[in-house]
Amino acid sequence: MPQDIPLEASETLAFTPQSLAGISGAPVFTLRTPTTREKRFRRRLMAEEGVAFHSEGELRQEILDALRTHLWGEEKFVTHRAPLLAYWDALDEYRLQKKDDPDLKWSYDEATEQAVLNLLRDVEQSWKPIGRMKADNIDHNEIFMAATVAVIVQEWSGLPTARDTDRGYLTIDCVDAMATSMTKFAERNDVLGKLAWLELFNACAKQMSLDEEEEKNSASPSPSGMTPPASKPRKASAKAGKSRASARSSKTPAGA
């Protein structure tokens, strides 16, 4: 069984992904308690990888600029932008309300939402800079996850991946290889391939989320937003609901 949360930065935490718990030969990871050095080195890794991140506001502005300048022209843009802006406003309001009401379900007029999503798809296909910005964000998120694991995981057992370090921390390539090995182990045991990797990242993110006061007092880390299920799911499923937004579509809302 994993030990309790470490009390000091010099202590470590033994961790096995919940989806692999109870499986013979499941990997066990030793997680270090981070200091400002780990947080600083993660920032350095991100900078060295040269990954860019574009906020949702920047993506939306690029979409509007593409419509105004390259696809519609000023006159059509002024006339037809309202449904898109209204959809974004409703989406922002839903996200804000959901912080206070986690059970709130998204709902929007289905025909209007589909028209907006079709427009966003067409803009992305017609204006390549938007696709490049989204690709940048995908790369950024993948490197961010790998860099977080790289500075928190100290060692492990149960995986064939060789430990490779640079300046005292795992290399990004080593983390990628470790994630691949863990995914293969999970799939051999009828567990969703990427789930164990997400659980490991989640545990590392919890370690990194200690604020300065918690670090001083050696308190338990605050929970991450990504909480994987405790069981061993065999397949993913999605359930629709409804919200206050405006009524019909109960799908997960799509952003910019």
DAWO-V792735 format. One record per residue. N is the residue number from 1. RES is the residue in one letter. PHI is phi as a letter, one per 30 degrees, with the letter a starting at -180 (* if undefined). Layout:
<<N & RES & PHI> <N & RES & PHI>>
//
This chain:
<<1 & M & *> <2 & P & d> <3 & Q & d> <4 & D & d> <5 & I & e> <6 & P & d> <7 & L & d> <8 & E & b> <9 & A & d> <10 & S & d> <11 & E & d> <12 & T & b> <13 & L & b> <14 & A & d> <15 & F & b> <16 & T & b> <17 & P & e> <18 & Q & e> <19 & S & d> <20 & L & c> <21 & A & d> <22 & G & i> <23 & I & d> <24 & S & d> <25 & G & i> <26 & A & d> <27 & P & d> <28 & V & b> <29 & F & c> <30 & T & c> <31 & L & c> <32 & R & d> <33 & T & d> <34 & P & d> <35 & T & c> <36 & T & d> <37 & R & d> <38 & E & d> <39 & K & d> <40 & R & d> <41 & F & d> <42 & R & d> <43 & R & d> <44 & R & d> <45 & L & e> <46 & M & d> <47 & A & d> <48 & E & d> <49 & E & d> <50 & G & i> <51 & V & d> <52 & A & c> <53 & F & b> <54 & H & c> <55 & S & d> <56 & E & d> <57 & G & d> <58 & E & d> <59 & L & d> <60 & R & d> <61 & Q & d> <62 & E & d> <63 & I & d> <64 & L & d> <65 & D & d> <66 & A & d> <67 & L & d> <68 & R & d> <69 & T & c> <70 & H & c> <71 & L & c> <72 & W & c> <73 & G & j> <74 & E & d> <75 & E & d> <76 & K & d> <77 & F & d> <78 & V & d> <79 & T & d> <80 & H & c> <81 & R & d> <82 & A & e> <83 & P & d> <84 & L & d> <85 & L & d> <86 & A & d> <87 & Y & d> <88 & W & d> <89 & D & d> <90 & A & d> <91 & L & d> <92 & D & d> <93 & E & d> <94 & Y & d> <95 & R & d> <96 & L & d> <97 & Q & d> <98 & K & d> <99 & K & d> <100 & D & c> <101 & D & b> <102 & P & e> <103 & D & d> <104 & L & d> <105 & K & c> <106 & W & d> <107 & S & b> <108 & Y & a> <109 & D & e> <110 & E & d> <111 & A & d> <112 & T & d> <113 & E & d> <114 & Q & d> <115 & A & d> <116 & V & d> <117 & L & d> <118 & N & d> <119 & L & d> <120 & L & d> <121 & R & d> <122 & D & d> <123 & V & d> <124 & E & d> <125 & Q & d> <126 & S & d> <127 & W & b> <128 & K & d> <129 & P & e> <130 & I & d> <131 & G & d> <132 & R & d> <133 & M & d> <134 & K & d> <135 & A & d> <136 & D & e> <137 & N & d> <138 & I & d> <139 & D & d> <140 & H & e> <141 & N & d> <142 & E & d> <143 & I & d> <144 & F & d> <145 & M & d> <146 & A & d> <147 & A & d> <148 & T & d> <149 & V & d> <150 & A & d> <151 & V & c> <152 & I & c> <153 & V & d> <154 & Q & c> <155 & E & a> <156 & W & a> <157 & S & b> <158 & G & j> <159 & L & b> <160 & P & d> <161 & T & d> <162 & A & d> <163 & R & d> <164 & D & b> <165 & T & b> <166 & D & b> <167 & R & h> <168 & G & j> <169 & Y & b> <170 & L & d> <171 & T & d> <172 & I & d> <173 & D & d> <174 & C & d> <175 & V & d> <176 & D & d> <177 & A & d> <178 & M & d> <179 & A & d> <180 & T & d> <181 & S & d> <182 & M & d> <183 & T & d> <184 & K & d> <185 & F & d> <186 & A & d> <187 & E & d> <188 & R & d> <189 & N & c> <190 & D & i> <191 & V & c> <192 & L & e> <193 & G & e> <194 & K & d> <195 & L & d> <196 & A & d> <197 & W & d> <198 & L & d> <199 & E & d> <200 & L & d> <201 & F & e> <202 & N & e> <203 & A & d> <204 & C & d> <205 & A & d> <206 & K & d> <207 & Q & d> <208 & M & d> <209 & S & d> <210 & L & e> <211 & D & d> <212 & E & d> <213 & E & d> <214 & E & d> <215 & E & d> <216 & K & d> <217 & N & c> <218 & S & h> <219 & A & d> <220 & S & d> <221 & P & d> <222 & S & d> <223 & P & d> <224 & S & d> <225 & G & d> <226 & M & c> <227 & T & c> <228 & P & d> <229 & P & d> <230 & A & d> <231 & S & d> <232 & K & c> <233 & P & d> <234 & R & c> <235 & K & a> <236 & A & d> <237 & S & b> <238 & A & b> <239 & K & c> <240 & A & c> <241 & G & b> <242 & K & b> <243 & S & b> <244 & R & d> <245 & A & e> <246 & S & a> <247 & A & k> <248 & R & c> <249 & S & d> <250 & S & c> <251 & K & d> <252 & T & d> <253 & P & d> <254 & A & c> <255 & G & d> <256 & A & d>>
//
